């Protein structure tokens, strides 16, 4: 696992790098928000562990800019700011998981590995090329979704949902199948969580000319405006 660790506390950074390296992870460290964004774009990590309080750019700004640039790497937010409000802001910005300080190292290890498994299970097939629906295009190689020539700001779960729906334009995909693709192997996630992803994605598609429709009893489908 290639891990980008973004933490500005030198002691915490050194401890986590040493511990996680011993557990078989390839850890790259960064303590500055702007440097972190550059390292993220250049090193293509499997997962990013991101502190919120950083010099240069704070963690939420780093995450927002990364998602805007089409970077779909799973992100675990690690911070002392563990209030419910901060957690909601982080998840809405594009984080995939959240672990407040102080934390247990075994739990941290498990959460990081769960994120990489989700990434592997939900990633598109290795075939090159793209899928298109109306003005939307899903690039199989990068995993990014484009509206015309602009990368859409999607979380990895939203991108996985888009891939599944764009593979069958005009055809309903069952809620059960989408849950398996968006939350692979996550037995602790409530089944209704797929509705949250659908809701957020539907809002992002509002002005693209493509509608995410619900067909009661059948599932969801993408439909272009007539």
N, C-alpha and C positions, 0 to 999 in steps of 0.2 A: 504494500500500500504506500503510495506517495502522498504524504501529508504536508500541507502548508500550515504552519503554526504561526498565527499572528497574535503576539502577546508582547506588551511593552515593558512588563516587569522582568528584569534580567534574571532574578532568582527563580521566578516561576517558569520562565522560558527555558532556563538551563535544566531545571528539574524535569519538566515535561519532555524535553528533547531526549534526555538521558533515559528516562523511564520508557517512553514509547519506542525509542530505537532498540532497546533491549527486547521489546516485544515484537520485533521484526518489521517495524515501520521505517520508511525512508523519510526522515523529517527535515524539512526546510523551514528555518525560522526567520521571522521578520518582526520588527518592533515599531514600525511607522506605517501609517495608513497609505500614504502615496507609494511607498516602496512595496507594500503588500499588494496593491493593485497591479503594479508592474510585474511582480514575481508571479502572481496568479496568472496573468496573461502569458507569461513566458515559460512557465514550468509545467503547465497542464497537470495539476495535482488530481488525485482521486477524490480527495476530500479536503475541505478547508475548515480549520478550527479558528474562530474569529472572536477576539476580545472586542468589546464595544468602546472602551475608553482608550483611545490611541492618539498620538500626536500626528500632525499633518492632516489626515482625514479621520473622523471617528469611524467606528466599525460599521454603523448603519450606512454612512456615506460610501464606504468601500463596497459594501454589499449592493447598494442601489446602483452604483456605477458599473459594477461587474455584471449584474443582471441586464442592465441597459445595453452593455456591449455584447450580449449573447452568451456569456459564460454561465453554463448550467451546472457547474460542479456543486455537489451537495455541501451544505454549510452547517456546521454546528457552532452556535453562538455560546461562548464561554465568558461569563461576566459576573461581577459582584452585584450588578444591577438586576436583581432577580424578581422584581415586582411583576404582577400580572400584566400591568400596562406595558412595561418594557418588553415582556415576552410577546404580547400581541403585536406590538410595533415591529419587532424583529421578524416574526413569522410572516407578517403581511408584506414586509420588505423583500422577502425571498429566502429567509432561512428555512432549514429543514428540521432542525432540532435545537434544543435550548437546554443548557446545563448551568445552573447558578453555582458560584463559588460560596463556600468550600464544597468540594465534590470528592467522590470515591474514585480512585484510579481504575478499579476494575469496571465500574459503571461507565466511566469515560471510554475505556477500551471497547466495551460492548457496544456503546452507541456509535462509535466511529466505524466499527466493522459492520454494523447494521446498515449504516448509510452507504458504504461501498457495495454491500450485497444488493441493496435496492437499486443502486446505479447500474450494476451489472445486469440485473434481472430486467430492468425497465428500459435499457438502452436499445436503440433500433438495431435491426439486423445489419451485418457488416456490408451488405450490398451498397454500392455507391448509387448516386443519383438523388432524386428528390420526389416528394409527393406534393401535388397541388390541388387546392380547392378554391375556386374563385381567384381572388387576389392574394391568397395565402399560399406559402410554399414552405414545406418542411425539408430541410437539408439533412439527408441521412448521415453524411460524413461528420458534420459539426454538431448535429442535434438541435440547431437553431431553427426557429420558425420566423419567416419573413412576411410582413405585409407590404406588398410591392417590393421595394428595395430596402426597407427598414426592418432591423431585427426587433422582434417583439420582446418585451420584458416579461419572461415567463419563468416560474420556478421549475425545478426538475420534475415535480409532480404534474404541473400543468403541461409541461412539454411532453411528458409520457402520455398524458390523456389526449393531447392533440395528435400525437403520432398514431395512437390507436384509432381515433376517429377519422383522421385523414386517410388512413389505409382503406377505409370503406365509406367513401363519400356517398351521401344519400341513403345509406343503409344503417339501421339501428344496431348499436353495440350494447349488449346487455350490461346492466349495472354490475352484475357479478364478475363478468369478464374484465370490465374496466377496473374494478377494485383489485383484482389479481395483478393487473399490469402496473397500476399506480402505487399500490402498497404490497409488493410481493413479499410473502413470508412474514408479514407483520401481524401476528395473531393478537397483539395487544391493542390494535387500532380498531375503533368502532366502525361498523359497516357504513354508518351514515357519513363518515368522513369524506367519502367520494362526492357527496352532495356539496360539501364545502368547496372542494376543488372545482367542481362544475360551476358553482355560483361565481367564484372569482374569475374563472376563465371566460364565462359568459359576459361579464362586465368588460373584460379586455377586448372582446370581439365586437363590442357594440357598434363601432364605426368602421368595420372592415368589409361590410357587405356579406359576411358569412354569419349565420345564426346557429347557435348550439341549442337544438330543440330537445325537449323531453317527450318521449312517447310512452304514455302510461302502460305499464305491463311489458314493454319491449326494451326500453333503455334510452340511449341518447344517440343523436346523429347530427352531422354538420350539413347545413343546407345553404346554398347560395341564394341571394335575393333575386327575385324574378323581375 
